[in-house]
Amino acid sequence: MPRVSLPGRARGAVQRWALRRQGRDQLPLQLAPRRIYIVPTTAGWNFALLIGAMFVAGMNYGNGLVLLLTFWMTGFALVAMIQTQRGLATARITGAMAEPAFAGGEVHLTLEVHCRLSAADLVLTGADAAPATPPAPLVETGTIALPLAFPARRRGRWQAPVLRLETRAPFGLFRSWAWLALDISTLVYPRAAGDAALPESEDPDGSRHRELGSLDELAGLRPFREGDSPRQVAWKAYARGSPLLVREYHGLEGSAHVFDFSTLPMGDTEARLSQLTRWILDTASRNLSWTLLLPDRELSGHGAAHRFRCLEALALHGAGRAQ
Amino acid sequence: MKSGTSRTAAWLPVAAFGCAVLLHVDSAPPWSIAVACIGVVMQLAHQRGRLALPGALWRAAIALTLLVATVASYRSISGLAAGSTLLLVMGAAKLLEMRQARDARVMVLVALALLMAAVLDRQSLPRVPLYAASAWLALAALAAVGAQGSSSSLRSALGTAGHALLYALPLAALCFVFVPRLPGALWSIPQDGGATTGLGDEMSPGSISALSSSDDIAFRVRFEGPAPPLAQRYWRGPVLHDFDGQTWRRNRGQAVRQPWQPESAPVRYRILQEPTGRNHLFGLDTIGELSGRRSYQLFDGQVLSALPVTSAIAYEGRSYLQVRNPGTLSATGRRLDTQLPERRNPRTLAMARSLRAAAEDDSDYAMRALRYFRESGMRYTMTPPLLGADSIDDLLFRTRLGFCGHFASAYVTMMRAAGVPARVVTGYLGGTWNALGGFYAVRQSDAHAWAEIWLDGRGWVRIDPTTAVAPARLQRTLEDLLDERASATDRLFIRAPWLRGLRDSMDAATSWWQERIVNYNLSVQLSLLSHLGIGEIDYRKLALILLAGVTLWGAWVAGSLRRTTRPPGDPLARQWEAYALLLKRRGVTVASHDAPRAVARRAAQRWPAASTEIRDFSEEYLRLRFGAAGGTPSAAQLRALRQRIRALARATAAAPRGRTA
């Protein structure tokens, strides 16, 4: 939260105190007035200074009209304060979601807010987050989606930090904010990396398919997703001007690749997990079946659900069993 | 401006500054107005991409030059005029580097500061709408800059600011009435050498003439109890003693004030005086006391304010129509008021001496001199011919044309020539009744000059030679004076009585404004509070009232904002609900999971005659909900949809029922 001018330590103390006061939050969340904080902005302080000068001048010169103007402007500033606070007090947080990401990438978090303000009036911040491009506006009127991107540093379970929802509307004289301690979590998968050759697939009876893909039946094309192997991209179609497409194959029932954690050549655990991730992504995108052998478990199957289970297992490897 | 800000957010602060500049057009030096206007035009041209603004070095040089120019023309930057000029030119300099939202906010603050300077300078009622508009525009600019999301159009910015300003009005009124006022100034006010109006410290033929054509109000008077008749309403202003043959001047020396005693009941009144830039205060002759403003009374009865009257002020007066000065005139006083310029007006002096020789005493002489004015064929005119070096001789024996200043001057000269102490008193005579405002308006055209002579045993006696020449000046109606001295506006007002009524109501409004708002000082506040039953001023009581008032106001504002800032519902959903309700009243229940076309089929079976209307609504709804509008129909589309529901209601009310009836 870079805009707060208090020294960092004092700010941290204020935030901790506020969070103790309000506790953890549950969705849907209607922001109660008691947890909305408000301070004047620089422009607000300057405005106050001007009003002070007006008041002194009006008092000194005994000028009723100047005093009337002073009181009018004071009333205006108070209305502005109430309006800024009300802007947040009407906000209802109806959804919060973070999408899984791969380590080294970005966790995209989206907060769904139902309120009178427009998206441009609301600023969502969080510790070391970067603003993200807003997703398409949601259909329901009055609901806005606020995006935020966090760096996905380590694999494992990612927990959103305390978020801060801020507004300065309508006049920019006051800054009103609320801290949101929402339980938003997602998984950060290991980075997909490594260039070891894909282990050959095995039939349940032990026979191997020699050539990957040659026996698979092409099922069609689908849009490119993060993590897809470049080898599967339909480059010819791309060269013709169509978007990035990926070839999908029908896996042959029964045949499966076996990805064994323990037999990988590299010594480093993270490097092994990265290699496994890469293989799983490649294999899943070709709709093949595979078996993942980890020291503490064995997962076999195919399809999106299987892919997710495997990535989850890899993300949480060594951190106790996945919930 | 930074990319991404709306165009309104870019030009509205410039417009707010421009509007604030307009408030100073008639008071600030023309060069500073020109500089400010150039700044506005350059910034606006820059925003349209027609002009590149000067670089940083140029801007610094321009700002420095303007600063030096301001300081050079005022020799200071502390006065109000100098401060306003500085704001004007520095605002213009800032316009050359308006890039970010922060710069735009600075412009808004400069505009508000200029507004404050203008209000400090002038407070007349006709300017108030201008001031309000300027404040509104400045705050709309703040809204446009502050919230680019919701206030990106001029209309919405004005709406947002106007809304907040309306909510602020009750608080402004509350604080205005109850915030305690200071008994005096905290520090002395730097004086600007502003223009002066009204009666001056000297009088030479012609000066009153210029005044008389002005219809401006000098002051307003509200009498406690009945007002004295017109012939008694002499308003005493500067008393002139020194005469150099051409011009009468106030005496800078001092004499002892002659002891005096009232011989009639006091007349009490309240005066609301327009700014003059001078120290003169006015009161009904003879002034006992003027209170409500720091002032002092001179030996000759004139009252001076301690500070020049630079804004409209109010004060109370106590006067006596009949007074007597027992005792004899002091030697200084006699010398002061019997001197005449040497070797001037020999014919007047000779005539005065012969008149005096024929008279029994000073009093008889004064009457004979007055009779001379009446009988020597002198006439009253507002356009007298020029007089020569011996001005009094010229007037009495050659031109015989003049107005109050000439006659008073000649009369006093005649008195002094015979050794009778005499002086010229200037001021105003009369005043017209404004029934609407309940006051007498004394205008500059009521300016008058008369004589005062000293008669042993009686003291200073007022003699008005003008009444001897033109008795109508005393019983005058506007019609009487039409030929002689009416100004163009007077003629207009006489011919069109409704215009006079209009002028009177404007005067009354101005008077109320000056008295109740601009001059709302400690004494007015005390009297108002005692009317309200609060009685003695007690800071704790006032603080409690203010606190309670502000709390109530805050609750009211928060409450009404709660109603207006509820998140908007889905307007299409509301239309669907209205449709479902209508069908339910007619006997077709619509469940929340029902698809529109299924509902339409059921309803059409029931009212075959209304099936067109049902289908129209249903298809229109589907089109708006899922079509190109994307669920956010325009207001016109919603209106059309509502009309379809109404058509449906009419059709189903009239149509015979179908199968299930």
Contacts between the chains, C-beta under 8 A, distances in Angstrom:
chain1	res1	chain2	res2	distance
A	42	B	102	7.8
A	43	B	102	7.7
A	43	B	105	4.5
A	43	B	109	7.9
A	43	B	142	7.8
A	43	B	146	7.5
A	46	B	105	7.4
A	46	B	109	5.6
A	47	B	109	7.0
A	47	B	112	8.0
A	50	B	109	5.9
A	50	B	112	5.8
A	50	B	113	6.2
A	50	B	116	7.4
A	53	B	113	7.9
A	53	B	116	7.4
A	54	B	116	5.1
A	56	B	186	7.6
A	57	B	116	7.0
A	57	B	120	6.1
A	59	B	181	7.3
A	59	B	182	5.4
A	59	B	186	7.1
A	60	B	182	7.4
A	60	B	185	5.2
A	60	B	186	4.7
A	60	B	187	6.5
A	60	B	189	7.5
A	61	B	120	6.4
A	61	B	185	7.1
A	61	B	189	6.3
A	61	B	311	7.6
A	62	B	181	7.1
A	62	B	182	7.2
A	62	B	185	6.9
A	62	B	519	7.8
A	62	B	521	5.1
A	63	B	119	7.3
A	63	B	120	6.1
A	63	B	123	6.9
A	63	B	311	6.9
A	63	B	518	7.0
A	64	B	123	7.7
A	64	B	176	7.4
A	64	B	517	4.9
A	64	B	518	4.8
A	64	B	519	6.3
A	64	B	520	3.9
A	64	B	521	7.6
A	65	B	119	5.2
A	65	B	123	4.4
A	65	B	128	7.7
A	65	B	131	7.9
A	65	B	517	6.2
A	65	B	518	5.3
A	66	B	116	6.6
A	66	B	119	5.1
A	66	B	120	5.6
A	67	B	176	6.3
A	67	B	179	7.3
A	67	B	520	7.7
A	68	B	172	6.1
A	68	B	176	5.3
A	68	B	517	6.6
A	69	B	115	7.3
A	69	B	116	6.7
A	69	B	119	5.6
A	69	B	131	7.2
A	69	B	135	7.1
A	71	B	171	6.6
A	71	B	172	4.1
A	71	B	173	8.0
A	71	B	174	7.9
A	71	B	175	3.9
A	71	B	176	5.5
A	71	B	179	7.3
A	72	B	135	7.3
A	72	B	165	7.1
A	72	B	168	5.6
A	72	B	169	7.0
A	72	B	172	4.0
A	73	B	112	7.5
A	73	B	135	7.5
A	73	B	168	7.7
A	74	B	168	7.6
A	74	B	171	7.1
A	74	B	172	7.6
A	74	B	175	7.1
A	75	B	167	7.2
A	75	B	168	2.9
A	75	B	169	7.1
A	75	B	170	7.6
A	75	B	171	3.5
A	75	B	172	5.2
A	75	B	175	7.8
A	75	B	553	7.8
A	76	B	139	6.5
A	76	B	164	5.3
A	76	B	165	5.7
A	76	B	168	4.3
A	78	B	168	7.2
A	78	B	171	6.9
A	78	B	554	7.0
A	78	B	557	7.6
A	79	B	164	4.3
A	79	B	167	4.6
A	79	B	168	5.4
A	79	B	557	5.8
A	80	B	164	5.9
A	82	B	554	7.1
A	82	B	557	5.5
A	82	B	558	5.4
A	82	B	561	6.0
A	83	B	164	6.7
A	83	B	561	6.3
A	83	B	565	7.7
A	86	B	558	7.1
A	86	B	561	4.9
A	86	B	562	6.9
A	86	B	565	5.2
A	87	B	565	7.1
A	90	B	565	5.2
A	90	B	566	6.5
A	90	B	567	5.9
A	92	B	567	7.3
A	114	B	567	5.5
A	115	B	567	5.4
A	116	B	565	4.9
A	116	B	566	7.2
A	116	B	567	5.2
A	116	B	568	7.0
A	117	B	149	7.1
A	117	B	150	6.6
A	118	B	149	3.9
A	118	B	150	5.0
A	119	B	149	6.6
A	120	B	147	7.6
A	120	B	148	5.7
A	120	B	149	2.7
A	120	B	150	7.4
A	121	B	147	5.3
A	121	B	149	4.2
A	121	B	150	5.6
A	139	B	630	6.9
A	139	B	631	5.0
A	140	B	570	6.3
A	140	B	631	7.5
A	141	B	568	6.1
A	141	B	569	7.7
A	141	B	570	5.1
A	141	B	571	7.1
A	141	B	631	7.2
A	141	B	632	6.0
A	142	B	567	4.6
A	142	B	568	5.0
A	142	B	569	7.5
A	142	B	570	7.5
A	168	B	146	6.1
A	168	B	147	7.0
A	169	B	146	6.9
A	169	B	147	3.9
A	169	B	149	6.9
A	169	B	150	5.9
A	170	B	143	5.4
A	170	B	146	6.3
A	170	B	147	4.7
A	170	B	150	6.5
A	170	B	151	6.3
A	170	B	160	5.0
A	170	B	164	7.7
A	171	B	139	7.2
A	171	B	142	5.0
A	171	B	143	5.5
A	171	B	146	4.5
A	171	B	147	7.1
A	171	B	160	7.7
A	171	B	161	7.8
A	171	B	164	7.5
A	172	B	101	7.5
A	172	B	105	7.0
A	172	B	142	6.7
A	172	B	145	6.4
A	172	B	146	2.7
A	172	B	147	6.7
A	173	B	142	7.3
A	173	B	146	7.1
